[in-house]
Amino acid sequence: MGEKTNRAHTKTAPAPKRMGRPPGGKRSDPAYMQTTLYLPRSLMTDVRVKLLRSGDAEVSGLVESLLRDWLKRR
């Protein structure tokens, strides 16, 4: 008389961890925009090496600083 329902107890797998950078950086900040420029490879290599040796790993921070200084002089 009392029918039992046969329900499979399935566990949902946890969502896989996302690869890459965590959200919240410049990419998701509406005050910033992505841009592309063409520079000689040797120049970019030298810049990256100097930045890494100085502890500053962001090329975008360097370019932002240089562009702000350039604007002030105009």
C-alpha positions as CSV (number, residue, x, y, z in Angstrom):
1,M,0.0,0.0,0.0
2,G,2.7,2.5,0.9
3,E,4.7,2.9,-2.2
4,K,8.3,4.1,-1.8
5,T,9.7,6.5,-4.3
6,N,13.1,5.4,-5.4
7,R,15.1,8.6,-5.7
8,A,18.8,8.5,-6.4
9,H,20.8,10.6,-4.0
10,T,23.2,12.4,-6.2
11,K,25.7,14.8,-5.0
12,T,26.3,17.8,-7.2
13,A,30.0,18.3,-8.0
14,P,31.4,21.6,-6.8
15,A,31.9,24.2,-9.5
16,P,35.4,24.0,-11.0
17,K,37.8,26.7,-9.9
18,R,38.2,29.4,-12.4
19,M,41.7,29.8,-13.9
20,G,43.3,33.1,-14.3
21,R,43.2,36.3,-12.4
22,P,40.5,37.0,-9.8
23,P,37.8,39.5,-10.7
24,G,38.2,43.1,-9.5
25,G,41.1,44.3,-11.5
26,K,41.4,46.9,-14.2
27,R,39.6,44.6,-16.6
28,S,36.4,44.9,-14.7
29,D,36.9,48.6,-13.8
30,P,34.7,50.8,-16.1
31,A,37.2,53.7,-15.6
32,Y,39.8,51.7,-17.6
33,M,39.8,50.7,-21.3
34,Q,41.9,48.1,-23.1
35,T,44.1,49.4,-25.9
36,T,46.7,48.0,-28.2
37,L,49.9,49.5,-29.5
38,Y,52.7,48.4,-31.7
39,L,56.2,48.6,-30.2
40,P,59.5,47.0,-31.1
41,R,59.9,43.5,-29.5
42,S,63.3,44.4,-28.1
43,L,61.9,47.5,-26.4
44,M,59.1,45.6,-24.7
45,T,61.5,42.9,-23.6
46,D,63.9,45.4,-22.1
47,V,61.0,47.2,-20.4
48,R,59.6,44.0,-18.9
49,V,63.0,43.0,-17.6
50,K,63.6,46.4,-16.0
51,L,60.1,46.3,-14.4
52,L,60.5,42.8,-13.0
53,R,63.9,43.7,-11.6
54,S,62.5,46.8,-9.9
55,G,59.6,44.9,-8.5
56,D,57.0,46.6,-10.7
57,A,55.4,44.0,-12.9
58,E,52.8,46.2,-14.6
59,V,53.6,47.7,-18.0
60,S,50.2,49.4,-17.9
61,G,51.1,51.3,-14.7
62,L,54.3,52.5,-16.4
63,V,52.5,53.6,-19.5
64,E,49.8,55.3,-17.5
65,S,52.4,57.3,-15.5
66,L,54.3,58.3,-18.7
67,L,51.2,59.4,-20.5
68,R,50.0,61.5,-17.4
69,D,53.4,63.2,-17.3
70,W,53.3,63.8,-21.0
71,L,49.8,65.4,-20.7
72,K,51.0,67.7,-17.9
73,R,53.8,69.0,-20.1
74,R,51.3,69.9,-22.9
